[in-house]
Amino acid sequence: MTNFLKDEGLLQLETEPCIFKNKEETIYLGIHVDDGIIIGKSEEAIDKLLRKIGKRFQTKINKNPDKYIGMEIIHTKRDLKLKQEKFIENLLEDYNMKDAKIIQTPMETIKREKSDKNITFPYRQLLGSLTYISNKTRPDISFAVNQCSRNVENPTENDVTTIKRILRYLKGTKDKGLEYKKEEKDLELTAYCDFDYAVAHFFGIQRHTGSLQVLANNDQAHASSPFNAEYCACDGSANKRTNTTKCGVGAFVKFTGLCYCA
């Protein structure tokens, strides 16, 4: 498939090898095992590419998909929404959390005391599912999932309670997802960053075409002053933003160069 798409003039993204685009950046094709999805600015150009693919491979085409690899796609006249409500419901059932009490936040603000290890709960499996959800449609749980990933080797009873809290939060917000407004103007990418000079931990948030990307790094950073610390945070955020431009979304997103430091 890769060689065929390249022969047809499509370019494989360096940052996402499963995504291809044409030179004009007006068509994007994503391939996941034997499933694919295509978007573009011209329906005629999309149909032309699909006909070529159909001649080479056995394909089944759905021009108005309502789901893709665990994501639900909802089209309206005003916007397009991606969510994983069914996926979350199945997850709640798998972990016997269908009747769990709903909670308003995905993580606590206080750190629990140490507790005994839990070797029976499938912590790693649940973490993998939550990571998938956070990467696809629910960036609001990204930071909480990132914190849970630090205890994957030897989870304790408190760690299990913490990761189950994310499920309780998702139960009350399972209908939430990413919404993309159908506007004529280009979407703007704006970065926000902050740096806590006291503890020297970098923490940044970036808004990516309607979603949030949480960037956290526990490595100690060296700064000679609060101003220098803020500069380090801004530089790190700018680097992340630059990498985003390499993901091949330049045809759909306007990069303004704005970066706000708190």
C-alpha positions in Angstrom: 0.0 0.0 0.0 2.8 2.5 0.9 4.6 2.0 -2.4 1.4 2.3 -4.3 0.4 5.6 -2.6 3.9 7.0 -3.2 3.7 6.0 -6.9 0.5 8.0 -7.0 2.3 11.1 -5.8 1.4 11.0 -2.2 3.9 11.9 0.5 4.3 9.9 3.7 4.5 12.1 6.8 7.7 11.8 8.8 5.9 12.4 12.0 3.0 10.0 11.3 4.0 7.2 8.9 0.4 6.0 8.5 -0.7 9.4 7.1 -0.2 10.5 3.5 -0.8 13.8 1.7 -0.6 15.1 -1.8 1.9 17.8 -2.7 -0.7 20.5 -2.7 -1.7 19.5 0.9 -5.3 19.4 -0.1 -5.8 15.6 0.5 -4.9 13.6 3.6 -5.2 9.8 3.8 -4.9 7.9 7.0 -4.3 4.1 7.0 -4.8 1.9 10.1 -4.2 -1.8 9.4 -7.1 -2.5 6.9 -9.1 0.6 7.7 -8.6 4.0 6.1 -10.0 7.5 6.2 -9.6 10.4 3.7 -10.3 14.1 4.0 -9.7 16.9 1.5 -10.9 20.1 0.0 -12.2 18.7 -3.2 -14.7 15.8 -3.4 -13.8 15.3 -7.0 -10.1 14.8 -6.2 -11.0 12.4 -3.4 -13.2 10.3 -5.7 -10.4 10.2 -8.3 -7.9 8.9 -5.7 -10.4 6.4 -4.3 -11.0 5.0 -7.8 -7.3 4.4 -8.3 -7.1 2.6 -4.9 -10.2 0.6 -5.8 -8.5 -0.7 -9.0 -5.5 -1.9 -7.1 -7.0 -3.1 -3.9 -10.3 -4.6 -2.8 -12.1 -1.8 -1.0 -15.4 -0.9 0.5 -16.1 2.8 0.5 -18.4 4.7 2.9 -18.7 8.3 1.9 -20.4 9.3 5.2 -18.7 7.3 7.9 -20.2 7.5 11.4 -17.3 5.7 13.1 -13.6 4.9 12.7 -11.3 2.8 14.9 -13.3 3.4 18.0 -14.3 7.0 17.4 -17.8 8.1 16.6 -18.1 10.7 13.9 -21.1 13.1 14.1 -21.8 15.4 11.2 -24.1 18.5 11.4 -24.5 21.6 9.3 -22.5 23.6 11.7 -19.8 21.3 13.0 -18.1 17.9 13.1 -17.8 16.1 16.4 -15.6 13.2 17.4 -16.3 11.2 20.6 -15.9 7.7 22.1 -19.1 7.3 24.1 -19.6 3.6 23.1 -15.9 2.8 23.8 -16.2 4.4 27.2 -19.4 2.5 28.0 -17.7 -0.8 27.1 -14.8 0.1 29.3 -17.0 0.8 32.2 -18.7 -2.5 31.8 -15.4 -4.4 31.4 -14.1 -3.0 34.7 -17.5 -3.2 36.6 -17.8 0.5 36.9 -21.2 1.0 35.2 -22.8 1.8 38.6 -19.9 3.8 39.9 -20.5 7.2 41.4 -19.9 10.1 38.9 -17.1 12.5 39.8 -16.4 16.0 38.5 -12.6 15.9 38.0 -10.3 13.2 36.6 -7.7 13.5 39.4 -7.3 14.7 43.0 -5.4 17.8 44.0 -3.8 16.1 47.1 -1.4 13.2 47.1 -2.5 10.0 48.9 -0.3 8.3 51.4 1.5 5.1 50.5 -0.4 1.9 50.4 0.0 -1.8 49.7 0.7 -3.1 46.2 -2.1 -4.4 44.1 -1.1 -7.3 41.9 -4.5 -8.5 40.7 -6.1 -5.4 39.1 -5.3 -5.1 35.3 -3.7 -1.7 35.7 -1.6 -1.8 32.6 -4.6 -2.8 30.3 -6.8 0.0 31.7 -4.0 2.5 31.3 -3.6 1.5 27.7 -7.4 2.1 27.0 -7.4 5.4 28.8 -4.3 6.5 26.8 -6.1 5.6 23.6 -9.1 7.7 24.6 -6.9 10.7 25.7 -5.0 10.6 22.4 -8.1 10.5 20.2 -10.9 12.6 21.6 -10.4 13.4 25.3 -7.3 15.6 25.9 -8.9 16.7 29.1 -7.7 13.5 30.8 -4.2 13.5 29.3 -2.5 14.9 32.4 -4.3 12.5 34.8 -3.4 9.5 32.5 0.2 10.7 32.3 0.4 10.7 36.1 -1.0 7.2 36.3 1.5 5.9 33.7 4.3 6.5 36.2 3.0 3.7 38.4 2.5 1.0 35.8 5.2 -1.3 37.0 4.2 -1.6 40.7 0.7 -0.1 41.2 -0.6 0.2 44.7 -4.2 0.2 46.0 -4.1 4.0 45.9 -2.9 3.9 42.3 -5.9 1.7 41.4 -8.2 4.1 43.1 -6.6 7.0 41.2 -6.9 5.4 37.8 -10.5 4.3 38.5 -11.3 7.9 39.3 -10.7 8.7 35.6 -13.3 6.1 34.7 -15.8 7.7 37.1 -15.1 11.1 35.5 -15.5 9.7 32.0 -18.8 8.1 33.0 -20.3 11.5 33.7 -18.8 13.1 30.5 -18.9 10.2 28.1 -20.8 12.2 25.5 -18.0 14.8 25.4 -15.5 15.0 22.6 -13.8 17.2 20.1 -15.8 19.7 18.1 -14.6 21.3 14.8 -16.7 24.2 13.6 -17.3 24.5 9.9 -16.0 28.0 9.4 -14.6 29.6 6.3 -11.7 31.3 8.1 -8.6 29.3 9.0 -8.2 27.8 12.4 -5.5 29.5 14.5 -2.9 27.7 16.6 -2.0 29.5 19.8 0.5 28.2 22.4 0.3 28.8 26.2 3.2 28.0 28.5 4.3 28.5 32.1 7.3 27.6 34.3 7.4 27.3 38.0 10.8 28.7 39.0 10.5 27.4 42.5 10.4 23.7 41.7 11.9 24.0 38.2 9.3 21.8 36.5 8.1 22.6 33.0 4.4 22.6 32.4 2.7 23.8 29.2 -0.6 23.8 27.5 -1.2 24.3 23.8 -4.5 24.7 21.9 -4.5 22.6 18.8 -7.4 23.3 16.5 -10.0 22.9 19.2 -8.2 20.6 21.5 -5.7 20.9 24.3 -2.3 19.4 24.4 -0.7 19.1 27.9 3.0 19.0 28.0 4.7 18.0 31.2 8.3 17.2 31.9 9.7 16.2 35.3 13.4 16.7 34.3 15.1 19.3 36.3 15.7 22.5 34.2 18.4 25.0 35.1 17.5 28.7 35.0 19.4 31.6 36.5 16.3 33.8 37.1 12.5 33.8 36.9 12.8 35.6 33.6 15.2 32.9 32.3 12.8 30.2 33.5 9.9 31.7 31.6 12.1 32.0 28.5 12.9 28.3 28.8 9.2 27.5 28.9 8.5 29.6 25.9 11.3 28.0 23.9 10.0 24.5 24.8 6.5 25.4 23.8 7.7 26.9 20.5 9.6 23.7 19.7 6.5 21.6 20.3 4.5 24.0 18.1 7.1 23.8 15.4 6.9 20.0 15.5 3.1 20.3 15.1 3.6 22.2 11.8 5.5 19.1 10.5 2.4 16.9 11.0 1.1 18.1 7.7 -1.8 20.3 8.8 -0.6 23.4 7.2 -3.4 23.4 4.6 -6.0 23.5 7.3 -4.5 25.5 10.1 -3.1 29.1 10.2 0.0 29.3 12.2 0.0 32.8 13.8 3.2 32.5 15.9 1.4 33.6 19.1 2.8 32.2 22.3 1.5 33.4 25.7 3.6 32.9 28.8 2.1 33.1 32.3 
